Amino acid sequence: MQIKPDFTIQKVGSTYIAVAVGETSKTFHAMIKLNETGAFLWNLLAERDLTEDELTDALLGEYEIDRETAARDVKRIVEALTANGVLQ
């Protein structure tokens, strides 16, 4: 899975905001708020196609958390991004 090219993310204060750009902005009128972990995963998915296991491994390499917590966080963001039509 990977972030569709018509989405971008910007840091606003301590929060990250993802919005649609280009043609997609004509039909997607929402903003997605992300914390630091969510933005980290977003940026990985914007760069290349990754699986949930690869994202979990990346979280484990970046943050001091256990595998269960990392996998749960990954699943949560993947579900949210999928529900909003952001992933391809």
HELIX and SHEET records of a PDB file:
HELIX    1   1 GLY A   22  LYS A   26  5                                   5    
HELIX    2   2 GLU A   36  GLU A   47  1                                  12    
HELIX    3   3 GLU A   52  GLU A   62  1                                  11    
HELIX    4   4 ARG A   67  ALA A   83  1                                  17    
SHEET    1   A 3 PHE A   7  VAL A  12  0                                        
SHEET    2   A 3 THR A  15  ALA A  20 -1                                        
SHEET    3   A 3 MET A  31  LEU A  34 -1                                        
END                                                                             
